[in-house]
Amino acid sequence: LAGSYWSSALILALCGLSLVAMVRAWRAGFAPAGLLLIAFGVLAASTVGFLGPRFGLPRVEWAMEMVQAGIAFEALLMALALSMRVRGLRSEQVEAIEATRQVQESNVALRDALRLRSSLLGFAAHDLRSPLANVLGYAGIIQREATDPAQVTRCGRSIETSATRLLRLIDDLLVTAALDGGHVHVDTVPTDLGALVERALGPFALLAEAKEQHLALRVGPDCWARLDPDRFHEVVDNLLSNAVKYTPAGGAIEVEVRATPEEVWLTVGDSGPGITQADRARLFQPFVRLSASPTGDEPSTGLGLSIAKKIVDLHGGRIEVESAPGDGARFSVVVPASAAPPADCAESSVEAEVGQ
């Protein structure tokens, strides 16, 4: 009556498939499919009411209007369902992209961890083995051959030097592991950075004198910063150690501490070989040795600048580097300034430090 039997059969088949698809989507948790089922039921009921008189059923008023309303409602809900599905697919795409990015970052972190593991194994095989072999070798000489007190003294000094180096290597490894693991916290207090640098400079002044280097210190007024003195002492030690280590005999090392209203600057400059562009790209990476060699054959672990950078970051500061090959290097540590503590608090801090 409405067309050929073939077209009617096709329409009924498509309606059946649509009904099955809606039921499956609804069971899978797609909420708009439930509304589509309701609209489908309204459309089916209105269609039966519209076609009923042709099969001897009573006529239903407004049947044609109900069919038209059902078709419009079904189309509207279908458009809503499609838009929600597209939105869901876009959200899934964003999540997939983010997951891919996280996997890529994890792969990079894994490669870095493998590289660090290889570096640590090489470090342990060479840097730790060498001073330990010296300790054992000189200890064996003392036990087997040393009869002259002067020879015993020389062996004892060599053992002490190697043991001190070994202890420093182990300390650097422990500090690096603690910093990488996030187990290091800074307890900042108002600290006179100029006084801290003056105290740290003593041992390095002797080393510079032994290498005939000219070491100069300039400290400006009111160089107070919020620091953890113990932790920041390691930063000063590493910068001074590198300056003495890479400056040739007769060279100059300049240390300056100055303050602005917002920041305090510690600058350590040397007249060493400078830093190449390739070295600058990996300057603060752990277990990295630069292309320049220490001028006095001092040992280098490749951890000092990495430790210094992480400690400065914990203080909310930064490290700036100025260098060119053959023109020395200037390392500037910049930390937030602090107001000076009251005089009675400063005196108490000095007394406590002297007591320790």
Stockholm file with secondary structure:
# STOCKHOLM 1.0

chainA/1-356         LAGSYWSSALILALCGLSLVAMVRAWRAGFAPAGLLLIAFGVLAASTVGFLGPRFGLPRVEWAMEMVQAGIAFEALLMALALSMRVRGLRSEQVEAIEATRQVQESNVALRDALRLRSSLLGFAAHDLRSPLANVLGYAGIIQREATDPAQVTRCGRSIETSATRLLRLIDDLLVTAALDGGHVHVDTVPTDLGALVERALGPFALLAEAKEQHLALRVGPDCWARLDPDRFHEVVDNLLSNAVKYTPAGGAIEVEVRATPEEVWLTVGDSGPGITQADRARLFQPFVRLSASPTGDEPSTGLGLSIAKKIVDLHGGRIEVESAPGDGARFSVVVPASAAPPADCAESSVEAEVGQ
#=GR chainA/1-356 SS CCSCHHHHHHHHHHHHHHHHHHHHHHHTTCTHHHHHHHHHHHHHHHHHHHHGGGGTCCCCTTHHHHHHHHHHHHHHHHHHHHHHHHHHHHHHHHHHHHHHHHHHHHHHHHHHHHHHHHHHHHHIIIIIHHHHHHHHHHHHHHHHTCCSHHHHHHHHHHHHHHHHHHHHHHHHHHHHHHHHTTCCCCCCEEEEHHHHHHHHHHHHHHHHHHTTCEEEEEECSCCEEEECHHHHHHHHHHHHHHHHHHSCTTCEEEEEEEECSSEEEEEEEECSSCCCHHHHTTTTSTTCCCSSCCTTCCCCCSCHHHHHHHHHHHTTCEEEEEECTTSCEEEEEEEEBCCCCCHHHHHHHHHHHHHC
#=GC SS_cons         CCSCHHHHHHHHHHHHHHHHHHHHHHHTTCTHHHHHHHHHHHHHHHHHHHHGGGGTCCCCTTHHHHHHHHHHHHHHHHHHHHHHHHHHHHHHHHHHHHHHHHHHHHHHHHHHHHHHHHHHHHHIIIIIHHHHHHHHHHHHHHHHTCCSHHHHHHHHHHHHHHHHHHHHHHHHHHHHHHHHTTCCCCCCEEEEHHHHHHHHHHHHHHHHHHTTCEEEEEECSCCEEEECHHHHHHHHHHHHHHHHHHSCTTCEEEEEEEECSSEEEEEEEECSSCCCHHHHTTTTSTTCCCSSCCTTCCCCCSCHHHHHHHHHHHTTCEEEEEECTTSCEEEEEEEEBCCCCCHHHHHHHHHHHHHC
//
